Amino acid sequence: QVQPVESGGGLVQAGGSLRLSCTVSSGAFSTRGMGWFRRAPGKERVFVAGISRTGTTNYADFVKGRCSISRDNALNTVYLQMNSLEPEDTAVYYCAATKLFTAVYEYWGQGTQVTVSS
């Protein structure tokens, strides 16, 4: 069973930083792409950042220059470092893992709340 589990959310003031972590319980982590998504109140879930199994990264325009995604295959963990946080970044952040050797996100975590106060 491939189960991503997020941690690291919380309350932070505008301009602050947070680092989210996501550990995948099993399932050939190094062969999967990993991504972060978020759902703000009343909005659809949207892509934030992704990292392929080879380490290629991509970001949504609204976080470029403020976020960095990385992975540690030895720990089955992916990270999202978020800097210069804004109230608009308030959302539930979800971690997702792809099917083996694909870019299709198949497995989702339960989410972690990030709240940015002004």
Secondary structure as UniProt FT lines:
FT   STRAND          4..7
FT   STRAND          10..13
FT   TURN            14..15
FT   STRAND          18..24
FT   HELIX           29..31
FT   STRAND          34..39
FT   TURN            41..42
FT   STRAND          45..51
FT   TURN            53..54
FT   STRAND          57..59
FT   HELIX           61..63
FT   TURN            64..66
FT   STRAND          67..72
FT   HELIX           73..75
FT   STRAND          77..82
FT   HELIX           87..89
FT   STRAND          91..98
FT   TURN            100..101
FT   STRAND          105..108
FT   STRAND          112..117
//
